[in-house]
């Protein structure tokens, strides 16, 4: 059971990293329109992009 949770957490992290990478290249709005991410994950990617702008 613990291994499954670790694998799921890793998969979520990799998915978010991929979404962030794509959104930085094509722009958040274009990415959001074509992305099948759930609302929660879209918000996480949006927050990461905003943090990068502020740094």
CORGITA-V902566 format. One record per backbone hydrogen bond with DSSP energy under -1.0 kcal/mol. NH is the residue of the N-H (numbers start at 1). CO is the residue of the C=O. If there is no record, write none. Layout:
BEGIN
<<NH:CO> <NH:CO>>
END
This chain:
BEGIN
<<5:1> <6:2> <7:3> <8:4> <9:5> <10:6> <11:7> <12:8> <13:9> <14:10> <15:11> <16:12> <17:13> <18:14> <19:15> <20:16> <21:17> <22:18> <23:19> <24:20> <25:21> <26:22> <27:23> <31:27> <32:28> <33:29> <34:30> <35:31> <42:38> <43:39> <44:40> <45:41> <46:42> <47:43> <48:44> <49:45> <50:46> <51:47> <52:48> <53:49> <54:50>>
END
